[in-house]
Amino acid sequence: MWWVYENKGLGKENRAVVHRGECTFCRDGKGLHEKMKPGGMYNEWQGPYPTRQEAINYAESTGKILILCSRCC
C-alpha cells in the first residue's frame, strides 16, 4: 500500500510526500515517531492507496509540491 504525507503549512512545508506503507518514515500512516498522530495541526496522512500512481495522483491533486520519498520510492 502507498500513503501521502500532506503538510498543511506554508512555504517550504507546502508539500505532499509519497511513501510505501512499509517505509520507516510512514509505518502505514503512523509516521516516524510514536507521538505523531494523524490529523495533526500541520500534517496529515492520506491513504492507503493500492498503487503508487494512485498516491501520486492524490498528491498532485492537492496542488502542493509533489515529493517521492528518497528512501522508499
Secondary structure, DSSP 8 states (H G I E B T S, - for coil): -EEEEEE-SSGGG-EEEEEETTSTTTTTTT-SSTT--TT-SSEEEEEEESSHHHHHHHHHHTTSEEEE-TTT-
